């Protein structure tokens, strides 16, 4: 009988041939010799970084200790006029470019100061405003802002309306809020036959936001994944009313102290997390906490596909204005993600006092409030904000 040949491999320790192991356990002692020239070279892929060159020429006008977090960012020589000058050059490459090339301004505006005396509370309210809305480093603009001075009058007292809307999934809902929400607010007040200080602002704002939500969701199934946050402020009759739905924010400076008038509706906020889960939804940490792993805010107008987990009910704050109230800031999270309430108020205060000036070529500085809004946007850009940025600064005295 002819003897079968056994396949041979090289030994792990020598170049002598050895028989194929009959015991499967012995395979661990065998090795396969590969041709070194046949190995694949590992291709190293490096992700290109978006570079932002920031050029700043800044001096601090006063001699106070600059112990805040901007100390390492703000430096320069003191000018002869004692005014802080801020100049930013933002570009997508190390070469110098104008601010307009890297930061398209969508809307800029201002309002001159007007004073209204309230005999009931013995206060004199003087208001002026400035706003700036930029696309920033995003490809599309989804923010919208609205200022409607004297949008409503009751008993001879006029009310001013300020609104900031941060859209997601598109700009349609934010734009509709810009055009309609303040009108719905007037309609709601007229329907209730309320006047002046007798307005139940909490109930009125809730109904107004509900109507707005119904309008944007009516008959548009193709756009049910579009939504918007909203933060609005009404100033008049010695009061400041703020309604917030989402993560845009309003901050009041009172007596030199930053006071938040709204609190971000984030899915991981304890009460919001409990509400979402009670409605049968889930909050998933997917690149940040998100409702069903999708939306990074737990309240908004629109977003029909996430009902009832995401609601449109606003939180409302009513403040009686005093002589200690300086200004209020309304802004989208493009600002608040990189700047704290305290720093924002400190910057605006210095702008209103003439201690900081903006040299931005894109903004015509018509008043100090407009200049303050521009400086906040510039500072947010220099800190790496990658979102649309919209800011309204309302001076209260």
HUHU-V723223 format. One record per helix or strand of 3 or more residues. SS is the DSSP state (hx for helix, st for strand). FROM is the first residue (numbers start at 1). LEN is the number of residues. If there is no record, write none. Layout:
[[SS/FROM/LEN] [SS/FROM/LEN]]
This chain:
[[st/8/3] [st/17/3] [hx/24/6] [hx/36/3] [st/84/3] [hx/99/4] [st/105/14] [st/123/12] [st/143/12] [st/157/12] [hx/172/21] [hx/196/3] [hx/201/17] [hx/221/3] [st/227/10] [st/239/7] [st/249/6] [st/257/4] [hx/270/9] [st/283/3] [st/289/3] [hx/304/3] [st/315/6] [st/325/7] [hx/333/4] [hx/341/12] [st/356/3] [hx/368/15] [st/389/7]]
